Amino acid sequence: MSIEDFFNFEYVIFYLSFGILLLLVFTSFFYALKQKKRLDVFFQKGKKNLEEVLTEQIKKTEKLEKNLEDAIKQISGLEKNSQKSFQKIGIIRFNPFREVGGNQSFAIALLDLNNDGFVIASHYGRDSNRVYTKEIKNGKSKYSLSNEEEKAIKQAVSGV
């Protein structure tokens, strides 16, 4: 092969194509090695491979979802119970008799979220102490209420 043949157009195209092809093969080879190293990190993290890690995470997620569902059920139950528990309290101290001082008598209203509950009134005197209780529904009683009992209920309902 002579120099003229070497620089012949057909040979130049052949060598140029061969060089480009060789360059692409080496580039692809090094890219594949780089990708293999990246994949090895995922598939060989310590002694666990990616499948084991993902399976473990899925199990943990399922367990957390179940725990969350249980917590939501418990919170719902607590919300229902809390609506029936006493949340509103009103207390009024007073002196029903002029001869006894110190505001030793009181009226206390205990109400739930729906303003249902009861009011207790204690009238303290020198010789006796009387205690009354009356049922409350929606902030009202079917029994007649003293001014102090009404004030205690109003205080409980308004939160003041």
MIROMAR-123477 format. One line per 8 residues: their letters; for each residue x negated, y negated, z negated of N, C-alpha, C. Coordinates in steps of 0.02 Angstrom, whole numbers, plus 50000, padded with zeros to 5 digits. Example, Ala and Ser with C-alpha at 12.3 -4.5 7.8 and 13.67 -1.06 7.14 Angstrom:
BEGIN
as) 49340 50284 49610 49385 50225 49610 49340 50165 49610 | 49358 50112 49646 49316 50053 49643 49355 49998 49606
//
This chain:
BEGIN
msiedffn) 49958 50058 50000 50000 50000 50000 49955 49939 50000 | 49970 49895 50045 49930 49835 50052 49963 49777 50016 | 49926 49723 50014 49952 49662 49981 50012 49636 50020 | 50011 49643 50085 50068 49620 50125 50129 49662 50108 | 50118 49728 50100 50175 49771 50082 50201 49754 50012 | 50154 49737 49967 50173 49721 49898 50219 49660 49896 | 50203 49611 49938 50243 49550 49939 50299 49553 49990 | 50312 49611 50016 50367 49621 50062 50432 49608 50024
feyvifyl) 50480 49578 50056 50542 49556 50024 50578 49614 49991 | 50579 49670 50021 50614 49728 49993 50580 49752 49929 | 50513 49752 49931 50477 49773 49871 50485 49722 49815 | 50484 49660 49832 50491 49607 49782 50558 49614 49747 | 50610 49625 49784 50677 49634 49756 50677 49697 49713 | 50645 49750 49735 50644 49812 49697 50608 49802 49631 | 50548 49772 49632 50509 49761 49571 50545 49712 49524 | 50574 49661 49552 50609 49612 49512 50671 49645 49479
sfgillll) 50707 49684 49516 50765 49719 49489 50744 49769 49435 | 50689 49805 49450 50663 49854 49402 50642 49819 49337 | 50610 49761 49343 50588 49723 49284 50647 49698 49243 | 50697 49673 49277 50757 49648 49242 50792 49706 49207 | 50797 49762 49242 50829 49821 49213 50790 49846 49152 | 50724 49847 49156 50682 49867 49100 50690 49820 49041 | 50693 49755 49055 50703 49705 49004 50772 49715 48969 | 50823 49730 49008 50889 49742 48980 50890 49805 48937
vftsffya) 50854 49857 48959 50851 49919 48920 50818 49907 48853 | 50761 49871 48852 50726 49857 48789 50768 49811 48744 | 50801 49762 48773 50843 49717 48734 50901 49756 48703 | 50932 49799 48741 50986 49841 48716 50962 49888 48661 | 50903 49916 48670 50874 49961 48621 50863 49925 48555 | 50834 49865 48556 50820 49828 48495 50886 49803 48463 | 50934 49786 48503 50999 49765 48477 51033 49824 48442 | 51028 49883 48472 51057 49944 48443 51024 49960 48376
lkqkkrld) 50958 49952 48372 50923 49964 48309 50946 49915 48255 | 50954 49852 48275 50976 49801 48228 51047 49818 48203 | 51091 49838 48247 51159 49857 48228 51159 49919 48184 | 51115 49966 48198 51110 50026 48158 51090 50009 48086 | 51044 49962 48079 51024 49942 48011 51083 49910 47975 | 51122 49870 48011 51181 49839 47980 51231 49893 47959 | 51243 49940 48001 51291 49993 47986 51266 50037 47928 | 51200 50048 47926 51172 50088 47872 51185 50056 47804
vffqkgkk) 51186 49989 47803 51200 49954 47740 51271 49972 47717 | 51319 49974 47764 51388 49990 47745 51398 50063 47731 | 51368 50105 47771 51380 50177 47763 51336 50210 47711 | 51284 50177 47689 51240 50206 47638 51227 50155 47584 | 51279 50132 47550 51269 50086 47494 51255 50128 47433 | 51195 50131 47414 51175 50176 47360 51184 50247 47383 | 51222 50286 47345 51235 50355 47363 51304 50363 47394 | 51344 50308 47395 51411 50312 47422 51411 50287 47494
nleevlte) 51452 50317 47534 51459 50291 47602 51521 50247 47604 | 51532 50216 47661 51587 50167 47668 51654 50200 47655 | 51664 50260 47677 51728 50294 47668 51742 50303 47593 | 51692 50324 47555 51702 50333 47483 51717 50266 47448 | 51681 50214 47468 51692 50148 47438 51762 50124 47453 | 51784 50130 47516 51851 50108 47535 51905 50149 47499 | 51895 50214 47495 51943 50257 47460 51949 50237 47387 | 51893 50224 47356 51892 50203 47286 51928 50136 47277
qikktekl) 51916 50089 47322 51949 50024 47318 52025 50030 47329 | 52045 50073 47374 52117 50083 47386 52150 50111 47324 | 52117 50160 47291 52145 50188 47229 52151 50135 47175 | 52100 50093 47169 52101 50039 47119 52158 49990 47134 | 52166 49974 47198 52219 49928 47218 52288 49957 47203 | 52297 50021 47218 52361 50054 47203 52375 50054 47128 | 52323 50066 47088 52331 50065 47015 52349 49995 46991 | 52317 49944 47019 52333 49876 47000 52404 49857 47020
eknledai) 52426 49880 47079 52495 49867 47101 52545 49898 47053 | 52531 49960 47031 52576 49993 46984 52577 49956 46917 | 52518 49935 46893 52515 49897 46831 52553 49831 46837 | 52547 49799 46895 52583 49737 46907 52658 49748 46906 | 52681 49802 46938 52753 49818 46938 52777 49830 46866 | 52737 49867 46827 52756 49879 46757 52759 49814 46718 | 52711 49770 46729 52710 49705 46694 52771 49663 46713 | 52790 49665 46777 52848 49627 46799 52912 49654 46766
kqisglek) 52917 49721 46761 52975 49751 46727 52977 49730 46654 | 52919 49731 46621 52917 49711 46551 52936 49638 46542 | 52912 49595 46587 52928 49524 46582 53002 49513 46593 | 53032 49550 46641 53104 49544 46652 53143 49564 46590 | 53122 49618 46558 53155 49639 46496 53147 49587 46441 | 53088 49558 46436 53077 49506 46385 53119 49444 46399 | 53126 49427 46463 53168 49369 46481 53240 49381 46460 | 53266 49442 46473 53334 49457 46453 53342 49454 46377
nsqksfqk) 53294 49482 46341 53296 49482 46268 53290 49411 46240 | 53248 49371 46271 53237 49303 46245 53299 49259 46253 | 53342 49274 46301 53402 49235 46310 53450 49245 46251 | 53446 49302 46219 53489 49316 46161 53456 49299 46094 | 53393 49282 46095 53359 49265 46032 53370 49191 46016 | 53362 49174 45953 53372 49105 45932 53315 49062 45959 | 53333 49013 45999 53284 48968 46029 53294 48896 46007 | 53353 48882 45982 53371 48813 45964 53391 48811 45890
igiirfnp) 53360 48765 45855 53373 48760 45783 53385 48687 45765 | 53436 48676 45726 53450 48609 45701 53460 48612 45626 | 53429 48567 45589 53434 48567 45516 53452 48497 45492 | 53503 48493 45451 53524 48430 45421 53527 48440 45346 | 53493 48397 45309 53497 48397 45236 53542 48340 45215 | 53582 48352 45164 53629 48300 45144 53648 48309 45070 | 53686 48261 45045 53709 48262 44976 53785 48257 44977 | 53821 48313 44967 53894 48311 44972 53929 48281 44910
frevggnq) 53894 48281 44854 53925 48257 44791 53883 48199 44765 | 53917 48148 44740 53882 48088 44717 53841 48101 44654 | 53865 48147 44612 53831 48158 44548 53767 48199 44555 | 53756 48231 44613 53697 48272 44623 53654 48236 44675 | 53592 48226 44661 53547 48191 44707 53498 48238 44740 | 53455 48212 44783 53400 48249 44812 53414 48285 44877 | 53472 48274 44906 53489 48307 44969 53474 48382 44968 | 53502 48416 44918 53488 48487 44910 53534 48531 44951
sfaialld) 53585 48502 44980 53630 48539 45024 53603 48535 45095 | 53622 48583 45136 53597 48582 45205 53646 48617 45252 | 53638 48602 45316 53673 48639 45369 53619 48656 45420 | 53619 48719 45440 53569 48742 45488 53605 48779 45545 | 53591 48759 45606 53621 48791 45665 53566 48831 45700 | 53581 48894 45715 53536 48938 45752 53571 48960 45816 | 53544 48940 45874 53577 48952 45938 53529 48984 45987 | 53558 49022 46033 53517 49053 46087 53518 49007 46148
lnndgfvi) 53494 49033 46204 53489 48994 46266 53557 48969 46290 | 53611 49007 46277 53678 48989 46299 53716 48949 46246 | 53681 48925 46195 53710 48888 46139 53760 48930 46100 | 53747 48995 46096 53786 49041 46055 53746 49057 45993 | 53779 49065 45937 53745 49082 45875 53790 49069 45816 | 53762 49036 45764 53802 49020 45705 53772 48960 45669 | 53813 48933 45625 53791 48878 45583 53802 48899 45510 | 53754 48886 45468 53758 48901 45397 53757 48835 45360
ashygrds) 53804 48826 45314 53806 48766 45273 53803 48786 45200 | 53760 48754 45163 53754 48766 45092 53770 48701 45055 | 53821 48704 45011 53840 48645 44971 53818 48658 44899 | 53769 48619 44879 53740 48628 44813 53773 48579 44765 | 53797 48605 44708 53825 48564 44654 53790 48582 44589 | 53805 48545 44538 53773 48559 44473 53792 48627 44446 | 53854 48645 44454 53878 48707 44424 53884 48764 44475 | 53878 48750 44539 53888 48803 44588 53852 48786 44654
nrvytkei) 53846 48838 44693 53818 48830 44760 53862 48871 44807 | 53888 48841 44859 53931 48876 44905 53897 48878 44974 | 53903 48937 45005 53873 48947 45071 53928 48967 45120 | 53928 48934 45177 53977 48948 45229 53940 48964 45295 | 53968 49008 45333 53940 49022 45399 53997 49023 45450 | 53983 48996 45509 54034 48992 45561 54001 49010 45628 | 54038 49049 45667 54014 49070 45733 54017 49012 45782 | 53967 49009 45826 53964 48957 45878 53961 48991 45946
kngkskys) 54004 48969 45993 54004 48992 46063 54000 48931 46107 | 53951 48929 46150 53941 48872 46197 53938 48806 46160 | 53908 48806 46101 53899 48744 46063 53960 48722 46024 | 54013 48763 46023 54075 48745 45988 54096 48803 45943 | 54136 48785 45893 54162 48836 45847 54238 48835 45848 | 54267 48893 45837 54341 48896 45832 54364 48875 45762 | 54317 48867 45716 54332 48844 45649 54318 48769 45644 | 54350 48737 45597 54335 48665 45588 54265 48657 45558
lsneeeka) 54230 48607 45582 54161 48595 45562 54156 48530 45523 | 54111 48530 45473 54097 48468 45437 54053 48424 45482 | 54048 48361 45462 54005 48314 45501 53934 48339 45503 | 53910 48365 45447 53841 48389 45444 53830 48450 45489 | 53879 48496 45490 53874 48554 45534 53873 48533 45607 | 53917 48485 45624 53918 48459 45693 53851 48427 45711 | 53822 48389 45664 53757 48357 45676 53702 48410 45687 | 53704 48463 45646 53654 48517 45653 53660 48551 45721
ikqavsgv) 53722 48563 45743 53732 48595 45809 53709 48547 45864 | 53727 48484 45858 53706 48435 45909 53630 48430 45912 | 53598 48431 45854 53525 48429 45851 53494 48491 45884 | 53523 48549 45872 53497 48611 45902 53506 48610 45978 | 53565 48589 46001 53579 48588 46073 53534 48539 46110 | 53526 48479 46081 53487 48428 46115 53412 48436 46104 | 53392 48474 46054 53321 48484 46041 53288 48425 46006 | 53328 48380 45979 53300 48321 45945 53300 48333 45870
//
